[in-house]
């Protein structure tokens, strides 16, 4: 398979909010899941858990808890409170960090496979837990919508206008 330069892939990725009514192929779903599975986690504790939704009845339940954009594939990314590593200096847990790394891996894998994504953190956590029977030891960190984008892609050059200047974010050897 031909793949592009990673930075070009990252520039092309944008938040898709309209999807074609096409199913994501099983082979592509497996590759996306694998990308989340191989993602690094703190101390290799691997607390990430993925609830993969492809059933239309299950997907429709998302309307009760978030602004669902009708993606044919949705992954609810959770972390297991009982498995996550805590930094000993301040006891900070790495649930959000580990789940976010896995989500980013899956998001970029989807982009590389010609799919669009939307990483969502706007949702009702209690409602999501109830609608999808998420066990008490798991916390939903984000929702990743995946599918074939419908409509015009955003420009890969948009970041110059939409992002802070790198000089505001990057510091070499001192702040």
C-alpha positions as CSV (number, residue, x, y, z in Angstrom):
1,X,0.0,0.0,0.0
2,X,1.2,3.5,-0.9
3,X,1.3,5.9,2.0
4,X,2.1,9.6,2.2
5,X,4.4,11.6,4.3
6,X,3.1,11.8,7.8
7,X,3.1,15.6,8.1
8,X,1.1,15.8,4.8
9,X,-1.3,13.2,6.2
10,X,-1.7,15.3,9.4
11,X,-2.3,18.5,7.4
12,X,-5.0,16.8,5.3
13,X,-6.9,15.5,8.3
14,X,-9.9,17.7,9.4
15,X,-13.0,17.2,11.6
16,X,-15.7,15.7,9.3
17,X,-19.2,16.5,10.3
18,X,-21.0,15.0,7.3
19,X,-20.6,11.4,6.1
20,X,-21.6,9.4,3.1
21,X,-24.0,6.6,3.9
22,X,-21.4,4.0,3.1
23,X,-20.2,1.3,5.6
24,X,-16.6,1.1,6.5
25,X,-15.1,-2.1,5.2
26,X,-14.2,-4.7,7.9
27,X,-10.5,-4.8,6.8
28,X,-10.3,-1.0,7.3
29,X,-11.9,-1.3,10.7
30,X,-9.4,-4.0,11.7
31,X,-6.5,-1.7,10.7
32,X,-7.9,1.2,12.6
33,X,-8.4,-0.9,15.8
34,X,-4.8,-2.3,15.4
35,X,-3.5,1.3,15.3
36,X,-5.2,1.9,18.7
37,X,-4.0,-1.4,20.1
38,X,-0.3,-0.7,19.3
39,X,-0.4,2.8,20.8
40,X,2.0,3.4,23.6
41,X,0.6,3.7,27.1
42,X,2.2,4.8,30.4
43,X,4.2,1.9,31.9
44,X,2.5,-0.3,29.2
45,X,-0.5,-0.7,31.4
46,X,-2.9,-0.5,28.4
47,X,-6.0,0.9,30.0
48,X,-7.7,1.8,26.8
49,X,-10.9,0.1,25.9
50,X,-12.7,0.5,22.6
51,X,-16.5,0.2,22.2
52,X,-16.9,-0.2,18.4
53,X,-20.3,0.7,17.1
54,X,-21.4,-0.3,13.6
55,X,-25.1,-1.3,14.2
56,X,-27.5,1.5,13.1
57,X,-29.7,1.0,16.1
58,X,-26.7,1.4,18.5
59,X,-25.4,4.4,16.5
60,X,-28.8,6.2,16.7
61,X,-28.5,6.1,20.5
62,X,-25.7,8.6,20.2
63,X,-28.2,11.3,19.3
64,X,-29.4,11.2,22.9
65,X,-25.9,12.1,24.3
66,X,-24.0,14.1,21.7
67,X,-24.2,15.8,18.3
68,X,-23.9,12.7,16.2
69,X,-22.9,13.3,12.6
70,X,-24.2,10.0,11.2
71,X,-20.8,8.4,10.8
72,X,-21.2,4.7,10.0
73,X,-18.4,3.7,12.4
74,X,-18.0,5.1,15.9
75,X,-15.5,4.1,18.5
76,X,-16.2,5.2,22.1
77,X,-12.7,5.3,23.6
78,X,-12.6,4.5,27.3
79,X,-10.0,4.0,30.0
80,X,-10.1,1.5,32.8
81,X,-9.6,3.2,36.1
82,X,-8.4,-0.1,37.7
83,X,-5.6,-0.6,35.1
84,X,-4.3,2.9,34.5
85,X,-0.8,3.9,35.8
86,X,-0.5,6.8,38.3
87,X,2.6,9.0,38.4
88,X,4.1,8.5,41.9
89,X,5.2,12.1,42.4
90,X,1.6,13.5,42.4
91,X,-0.6,10.5,41.7
92,X,-1.8,11.9,38.4
93,X,-3.4,9.2,36.4
94,X,-2.7,8.8,32.7
95,X,-6.3,7.8,31.6
96,X,-6.8,10.8,29.3
97,X,-3.3,10.6,28.0
98,X,-3.3,6.9,27.1
99,X,-6.8,7.1,25.6
100,X,-5.8,10.2,23.6
101,X,-2.7,8.6,22.1
102,X,-4.8,5.6,21.1
103,X,-7.4,7.8,19.6
104,X,-4.9,9.8,17.6
105,X,-3.3,6.6,16.3
106,X,-6.8,5.4,15.1
107,X,-7.7,8.8,13.7
108,X,-4.5,9.0,11.6
109,X,-4.8,5.4,10.5
110,X,-8.4,6.2,9.3
111,X,-7.1,9.2,7.4
112,X,-4.4,7.1,5.8
113,X,-7.1,4.7,4.7
114,X,-9.1,7.4,2.9
115,X,-11.6,7.9,5.7
116,X,-12.7,11.0,7.6
117,X,-13.0,11.4,11.3
118,X,-14.3,13.6,14.1
119,X,-12.8,13.5,17.5
120,X,-15.5,14.4,20.0
121,X,-15.4,15.3,23.7
122,X,-18.7,17.0,23.7
123,X,-21.0,14.4,25.2
124,X,-23.1,13.6,28.3
125,X,-20.9,11.2,30.2
126,X,-23.7,9.8,32.4
127,X,-26.0,9.5,29.5
128,X,-23.3,7.7,27.4
129,X,-22.6,5.3,30.3
130,X,-26.3,4.5,30.6
131,X,-27.1,4.2,26.9
132,X,-24.1,1.9,26.2
133,X,-23.9,0.0,29.5
134,X,-20.4,1.2,30.1
135,X,-19.1,-0.6,33.3
136,X,-18.3,1.4,36.4
137,X,-14.5,0.8,36.1
138,X,-14.5,2.5,32.6
139,X,-14.6,6.1,31.9
140,X,-15.5,7.3,28.4
141,X,-12.7,9.8,27.3
142,X,-13.8,10.6,23.8
143,X,-15.9,9.5,20.8
144,X,-14.3,9.0,17.4
145,X,-16.6,9.2,14.4
146,X,-15.2,7.5,11.3
147,X,-16.5,7.2,7.7
148,X,-16.3,8.5,4.2
149,X,-16.5,12.3,4.2
150,X,-19.3,13.9,2.3
151,X,-18.5,17.4,0.9
152,X,-15.5,19.5,0.2
153,X,-12.3,18.7,2.2
154,X,-10.7,21.5,4.1
155,X,-7.5,22.9,2.7
156,X,-4.3,21.2,4.0
157,X,-2.8,24.7,4.1
158,X,-5.5,26.1,6.4
159,X,-3.3,25.8,9.5
160,X,-1.3,29.0,8.7
161,X,-4.5,30.9,9.2
162,X,-6.1,28.8,11.9
163,X,-3.2,28.0,14.3
164,X,-1.0,30.1,16.5
165,X,2.4,30.9,15.1
166,X,4.8,28.1,16.1
167,X,6.9,30.8,17.8
168,X,4.1,31.1,20.4
169,X,4.3,27.4,21.2
170,X,7.8,26.2,20.7
171,X,10.7,27.1,22.9
172,X,14.3,25.8,22.5
173,X,16.2,25.3,25.7
174,X,14.4,27.9,27.8
175,X,11.0,29.6,28.3
